[in-house]
C-alpha cells in the first residue's frame, strides 16, 4: 500500500467514476497495467538550463525508465511561440504516444496546443492547473498544490513573527508590516498561493503594506527590490518573496539599503528554487521545499495510471511528504494529483528535509 492521502472534495470538482474521462473526450479502455512496455510518453516543459526544469525532467526520465516507458521531452525557453512550434512539429511527425504531459507556458495562449494534443492521446497537465478553457481537453492535473504552498508560507510567516518577537524586534504595527514580492501579475501560481497565505493567517493577519509583482529570479528580485525597498525603507518587518531565487536578489537589494536580513527584517520565500545558502545562514527565515524531480515523477505516474485504468476517480489525491518514494498505486489517478510539499526553516530545516529520496539541496539547488 502506498501512503496516499485522499482528500475530500476541497475543490469544486465532481467525483468521476472509473472509466470516465473529463470534458468532451471519449472514454477509453485501460491497458490494465501501469507498465509501459516500450510505449511512448511525450512531455512539453521548460528548459533544463533552469534548475527547476532540469530537476523536473530528471525525475520524469527516471520514473519513465522505471515503468518501462520511452519518454520524449520538448523544452521551451520560457516561450509560448516556441512551445507552439514544438507541438505542431510533433503532431506533424505522426507520433502516437500513450499520453501527453503538458506544461503550458502561457495557459490562455496554449489552449489550441492542448486541444490539438488531446486528439493524439490523453493529456495530463503539469505544474500549472488547467483553467475552464483547457479542462475540456485535459484528463487530469499533476503537480504542485499552489494553495497548500501558500498556506505553508502563511504558517512560516506566523512562525517568523513569533521568532522576531522572541528576539526583541519592535514591529511597525501590532500585527507586523508585510511587504510582498509576488510572481508576475496574473500568473495563477501567485494568485493561488496568495489565497492560501490569506487563509493560513486569517486568525492572526499581517498588516500588508504593499504587493509588488514580477520578482521571479535573482535578477528580477534584485532589480525590483532595488526600486521598491527604498520607497518602503523603515516601514516593513516581514517580506514574502515568490521564490528563493528572487529572494536572493531581494536580499542583495536589502543589504545595499543598509537593511540586515534576519535581524531588521524576516523573510519567507514561497519555494526553494535556487541556492539555499540564505536559508542556511538565517538571512531567509524559511522556504517551501517544492521538489521538481518529484513533480516530474508524479506526472509520469499519473499518465501511467490513466493509461492503465482508462480514466480517473475522485477529486484530489494529495501525496504526503515521505523520505523515500512510495510504490506506485496501480489504481486510477484523481482529477487533481498533488505532489508533496514541506517547509524548511533555517539550517536545521534544510538538513532534515528529504522527499522521495532527494535532500533539500538536491531538490532546490542542483
C-alpha positions as CSV (number, residue, x, y, z in Angstrom):
1,X,0.0,0.0,0.0
2,X,1.2,3.5,-0.8
3,X,0.7,6.2,1.8
4,X,-1.7,8.3,-0.3
5,X,-3.9,10.7,1.5
6,X,-7.1,11.0,-0.4
7,X,-8.7,14.4,0.5
8,X,-12.4,15.2,0.5
9,X,-13.8,17.4,-2.2
10,X,-11.9,20.6,-1.3
11,X,-12.1,21.9,-4.8
12,X,-15.2,22.5,-6.9
13,X,-15.0,19.2,-8.9
14,X,-17.4,16.4,-9.4
15,X,-16.3,13.0,-8.4
16,X,-15.9,10.9,-11.6
17,X,-16.4,7.2,-11.8
18,X,-13.7,4.9,-13.0
19,X,-13.5,4.8,-16.8
20,X,-14.9,8.3,-17.2
21,X,-12.8,11.0,-18.9
22,X,-13.1,14.7,-18.2
23,X,-14.6,17.1,-20.7
24,X,-15.7,16.1,-24.2
25,X,-13.0,13.4,-24.8
26,X,-14.1,9.9,-25.2
27,X,-13.7,7.2,-22.5
28,X,-11.1,4.7,-23.4
29,X,-10.3,1.2,-22.3
30,X,-7.3,0.9,-19.9
31,X,-4.4,-1.4,-20.6
32,X,-4.7,-2.9,-17.1
33,X,-1.0,-2.2,-16.2
34,X,1.0,0.8,-15.2
35,X,4.0,-0.7,-17.0
36,X,4.6,0.9,-20.4
37,X,6.2,-2.0,-22.2
38,X,8.1,0.4,-24.5
39,X,5.2,2.8,-25.2
40,X,6.0,6.5,-25.6
41,X,5.1,9.4,-23.3
42,X,5.8,12.9,-24.6
43,X,6.5,15.8,-22.2
44,X,6.4,19.5,-23.0
45,X,8.1,21.6,-20.3
46,X,10.6,24.4,-19.7
47,X,14.3,24.4,-20.5
48,X,16.8,22.3,-18.5
49,X,19.0,25.3,-18.3
50,X,16.7,26.3,-15.4
51,X,17.2,24.5,-12.1
52,X,13.6,23.6,-11.7
53,X,13.2,22.4,-15.3
54,X,16.4,20.3,-15.1
55,X,15.2,18.5,-12.0
56,X,11.7,18.1,-13.3
57,X,13.0,16.4,-16.4
58,X,15.4,14.3,-14.4
59,X,12.6,13.0,-12.2
60,X,10.3,12.3,-15.1
61,X,13.0,10.5,-17.1
62,X,13.9,8.2,-14.2
63,X,10.3,7.3,-13.5
64,X,9.5,6.6,-17.1
65,X,12.5,4.3,-17.3
66,X,11.4,2.5,-14.1
67,X,7.9,2.0,-15.6
68,X,9.1,0.9,-19.0
69,X,8.0,3.9,-20.9
70,X,10.1,5.8,-23.5
71,X,9.9,9.5,-22.6
72,X,10.4,12.2,-25.3
73,X,10.9,15.7,-23.9
74,X,10.5,19.0,-25.6
75,X,11.9,22.0,-23.8
76,X,11.0,25.7,-24.4
77,X,13.0,28.7,-23.3
78,X,10.1,30.3,-21.4
79,X,8.4,31.0,-24.8
80,X,4.9,30.1,-25.8
81,X,5.5,30.6,-29.5
82,X,8.4,28.2,-29.3
83,X,6.2,25.6,-27.5
84,X,3.5,26.1,-30.1
85,X,6.0,25.3,-32.8
86,X,7.2,22.2,-31.0
87,X,3.6,20.9,-30.6
88,X,2.9,21.5,-34.3
89,X,6.1,19.7,-35.3
90,X,5.4,16.7,-33.0
91,X,1.9,16.3,-34.3
92,X,3.1,16.5,-37.9
93,X,5.6,13.7,-37.2
94,X,2.8,11.2,-36.9
95,X,3.8,10.1,-33.4
96,X,1.2,8.2,-31.4
97,X,2.1,8.5,-27.7
98,X,0.2,6.7,-25.0
99,X,-0.2,10.0,-23.1
100,X,0.9,13.6,-23.2
101,X,2.4,15.5,-20.2
102,X,2.0,19.2,-20.9
103,X,3.1,22.3,-19.0
104,X,1.6,25.3,-20.9
105,X,3.9,28.2,-20.6
106,X,1.1,30.7,-21.0
107,X,-2.1,28.9,-20.2
108,X,-4.6,31.1,-22.2
109,X,-2.3,31.2,-25.2
110,X,-1.8,27.5,-25.2
111,X,-5.4,26.4,-25.5
112,X,-5.0,25.4,-29.1
113,X,-1.9,23.3,-28.2
114,X,-3.9,21.4,-25.6
115,X,-6.8,20.9,-28.0
116,X,-4.6,19.5,-30.7
117,X,-2.6,17.3,-28.4
118,X,-5.8,15.9,-26.9
119,X,-6.6,14.4,-30.4
120,X,-3.4,12.4,-30.2
121,X,-3.6,11.0,-26.7
122,X,-4.9,11.7,-23.1
123,X,-3.3,15.0,-21.8
124,X,-2.0,15.3,-18.3
125,X,-1.4,18.9,-17.5
126,X,1.7,19.7,-15.4
127,X,2.7,22.4,-13.0
128,X,0.0,25.0,-14.0
129,X,-3.5,23.9,-13.2
130,X,-6.0,23.8,-16.1
131,X,-8.5,26.6,-16.4
132,X,-12.1,26.5,-17.7
133,X,-11.0,26.8,-21.3
134,X,-8.5,23.9,-21.1
135,X,-10.3,21.4,-18.9
136,X,-12.4,20.0,-21.9
137,X,-9.1,18.8,-23.4
138,X,-7.3,17.7,-20.2
139,X,-7.8,14.4,-18.4
140,X,-6.0,15.2,-15.1
141,X,-3.7,17.7,-13.4
142,X,-0.4,16.6,-11.8
143,X,1.9,18.9,-9.9
144,X,2.2,21.5,-7.2
145,X,-0.7,22.3,-4.9
146,X,-0.4,26.1,-5.0
147,X,-3.0,26.7,-2.3
148,X,-1.0,24.3,0.0
149,X,2.2,26.2,-0.8
150,X,0.5,29.5,0.1
151,X,-0.7,28.0,3.4
152,X,2.8,26.8,4.1
153,X,4.0,30.4,3.5
154,X,1.4,31.7,5.9
155,X,2.4,29.3,8.6
156,X,6.1,30.1,8.2
157,X,5.3,33.8,8.4
158,X,3.5,33.3,11.7
159,X,6.5,31.3,13.0
160,X,8.7,34.2,11.8
161,X,6.7,36.7,13.7
162,X,6.9,34.6,16.8
163,X,10.7,34.3,16.4
164,X,11.0,38.1,15.8
165,X,9.1,38.8,19.0
166,X,11.3,36.5,20.9
167,X,14.3,38.2,19.5
168,X,13.0,41.5,20.8
169,X,12.2,43.1,17.4
170,X,9.9,46.1,17.6
171,X,7.2,46.0,14.9
172,X,6.0,48.9,12.8
173,X,2.4,47.8,13.6
174,X,0.9,45.5,16.2
175,X,0.5,42.7,13.6
176,X,3.8,43.3,11.9
177,X,4.0,45.1,8.5
178,X,4.3,42.7,5.5
179,X,5.8,43.6,2.1
180,X,5.2,41.1,-0.7
181,X,7.2,40.4,-3.8
182,X,4.9,38.3,-5.9
183,X,5.0,36.3,-9.1
184,X,4.3,38.2,-12.3
185,X,0.8,39.7,-12.2
186,X,-2.0,37.4,-13.4
187,X,0.1,34.2,-13.1
188,X,-2.1,31.6,-11.5
189,X,0.7,30.3,-9.3
190,X,1.0,33.6,-7.4
191,X,-2.8,34.1,-7.3
192,X,-3.4,30.7,-5.7
193,X,-0.5,31.0,-3.3
194,X,-1.8,34.4,-2.1
195,X,-5.2,32.8,-1.4
196,X,-3.5,30.1,0.7
197,X,-1.4,32.6,2.6
198,X,-4.5,34.7,3.5
199,X,-6.4,31.6,4.6
200,X,-3.5,30.5,6.9
201,X,-3.1,33.9,8.5
202,X,-6.8,34.9,8.8
203,X,-6.9,34.4,12.6
204,X,-3.7,36.5,13.0
205,X,-3.3,38.6,9.9
206,X,-0.3,40.7,9.0
207,X,-0.6,44.4,8.0
208,X,0.1,44.2,4.3
209,X,1.6,47.5,3.2
210,X,2.4,46.7,-0.5
211,X,2.3,43.9,-3.0
212,X,4.8,44.2,-5.9
213,X,4.5,41.9,-8.9
214,X,7.2,40.4,-11.2
215,X,10.0,39.1,-8.9
216,X,10.7,35.5,-10.1
217,X,14.5,35.2,-10.5
218,X,17.7,36.6,-8.8
219,X,17.9,39.3,-11.5
220,X,14.3,40.4,-11.3
221,X,14.4,40.1,-7.5
222,X,17.3,42.5,-7.3
223,X,16.0,44.9,-10.0
224,X,12.5,45.2,-8.5
225,X,13.9,45.1,-4.9
226,X,16.2,48.0,-5.7
227,X,13.2,50.1,-6.8
228,X,10.7,49.1,-4.1
229,X,12.8,48.8,-0.9
230,X,14.0,52.4,-0.8
231,X,10.3,53.5,-1.1
232,X,9.3,51.5,1.9
233,X,12.5,51.5,3.9
234,X,11.7,51.7,7.6
235,X,8.1,50.6,7.1
236,X,8.3,46.8,6.9
237,X,9.0,44.0,9.3
238,X,8.5,40.9,7.1
239,X,8.9,40.0,3.5
240,X,7.3,37.3,1.5
241,X,9.1,36.7,-1.8
242,X,7.8,34.5,-4.6
243,X,10.7,32.0,-4.5
244,X,14.2,31.7,-3.1
245,X,15.8,32.7,-6.4
246,X,14.0,36.0,-6.3
247,X,14.7,36.3,-2.5
248,X,18.4,36.0,-3.1
249,X,18.1,39.1,-5.4
250,X,15.9,41.0,-2.9
251,X,18.5,40.2,-0.1
252,X,21.2,41.9,-2.2
253,X,19.0,45.0,-2.6
254,X,18.2,45.0,1.2
255,X,21.9,45.0,2.1
256,X,22.6,47.8,-0.3
257,X,20.0,49.8,1.5
258,X,21.6,49.1,4.9
259,X,18.9,46.5,6.0
260,X,20.1,43.3,7.6
261,X,18.0,40.2,6.7
262,X,17.3,38.0,9.7
263,X,17.7,41.0,12.0
264,X,15.9,44.0,10.6
265,X,13.5,42.0,8.5
266,X,12.4,38.4,8.5
267,X,12.0,36.8,5.0
268,X,9.9,33.8,3.9
269,X,10.1,32.5,0.3
270,X,7.4,30.5,-1.4
271,X,9.5,27.8,-2.8
272,X,13.2,26.9,-2.8
273,X,14.4,27.0,-6.4
274,X,18.0,28.3,-6.3
275,X,20.8,28.4,-3.7
276,X,19.7,27.7,-0.2
277,X,22.7,29.5,1.4
278,X,20.5,32.4,2.6
279,X,18.2,29.9,4.4
280,X,21.1,28.1,6.0
281,X,22.7,31.3,7.2
282,X,19.5,32.8,8.5
283,X,19.0,35.6,6.0
284,X,15.9,33.9,4.9
285,X,13.8,32.6,7.8
286,X,12.2,29.7,5.9
287,X,11.3,28.4,2.4
288,X,9.0,25.8,0.9
289,X,10.6,22.7,-0.4
290,X,9.0,22.1,-3.8
291,X,10.7,19.0,-5.4
292,X,10.7,19.4,-9.2
293,X,12.1,15.9,-9.6
294,X,9.1,14.5,-7.7
295,X,6.8,16.7,-9.8
296,X,8.2,15.1,-12.9
297,X,8.0,11.6,-11.5
298,X,4.4,12.1,-10.3
299,X,3.4,13.4,-13.8
300,X,4.7,10.2,-15.3
301,X,2.9,8.1,-12.7
302,X,-0.3,10.0,-13.3
303,X,0.0,9.4,-17.0
304,X,0.8,5.7,-16.5
305,X,-2.1,5.3,-14.1
306,X,-4.5,6.9,-16.5
307,X,-3.4,4.7,-19.4
308,X,-3.7,1.6,-17.2
309,X,-7.2,2.4,-16.0
310,X,-8.7,4.4,-18.9
311,X,-10.0,7.2,-16.7
312,X,-9.9,9.0,-13.3
313,X,-11.6,8.5,-10.0
314,X,-12.2,11.2,-7.4
315,X,-11.3,14.8,-7.0
316,X,-8.0,15.1,-5.2
317,X,-5.0,12.9,-4.2
318,X,-2.5,14.8,-2.1
319,X,0.8,13.0,-1.8
320,X,2.3,13.0,1.7
321,X,5.9,14.0,2.5
322,X,7.9,10.8,2.7
323,X,11.7,10.4,2.8
324,X,11.6,7.6,0.2
325,X,9.3,7.3,-2.9
326,X,6.3,5.1,-2.2
327,X,5.5,2.3,-4.7
328,X,3.1,3.4,-7.5
329,X,-0.5,2.8,-6.7
330,X,-1.9,0.9,-9.8
331,X,-5.4,2.5,-9.3
332,X,-6.7,5.4,-11.3
333,X,-5.5,9.0,-10.8
334,X,-7.7,11.7,-9.5
335,X,-8.7,14.9,-11.2
336,X,-6.0,16.7,-9.2
337,X,-2.9,14.8,-8.2
338,X,-0.8,17.0,-5.9
339,X,2.9,16.4,-5.2
340,X,4.2,16.7,-1.6
341,X,5.4,20.0,-0.2
342,X,7.3,20.8,3.0
343,X,8.5,23.8,4.9
344,X,12.2,24.2,5.8
345,X,13.1,26.7,8.5
346,X,16.8,27.6,8.9
347,X,19.8,25.3,8.5
348,X,18.2,22.5,10.5
349,X,15.1,22.5,8.3
350,X,17.2,22.3,5.2
351,X,19.3,19.5,6.7
352,X,16.4,17.4,7.9
353,X,14.1,17.6,4.8
354,X,14.1,14.7,2.4
355,X,11.4,13.9,-0.1
356,X,11.2,10.8,-2.2
357,X,14.9,10.2,-1.9
358,X,16.1,13.7,-2.6
359,X,17.5,16.0,0.1
360,X,16.8,19.8,0.1
361,X,20.0,20.8,-1.7
362,X,19.3,18.2,-4.5
363,X,15.7,19.4,-4.7
364,X,16.4,23.1,-4.8
365,X,19.9,23.9,-6.0
366,X,21.3,21.0,-8.0
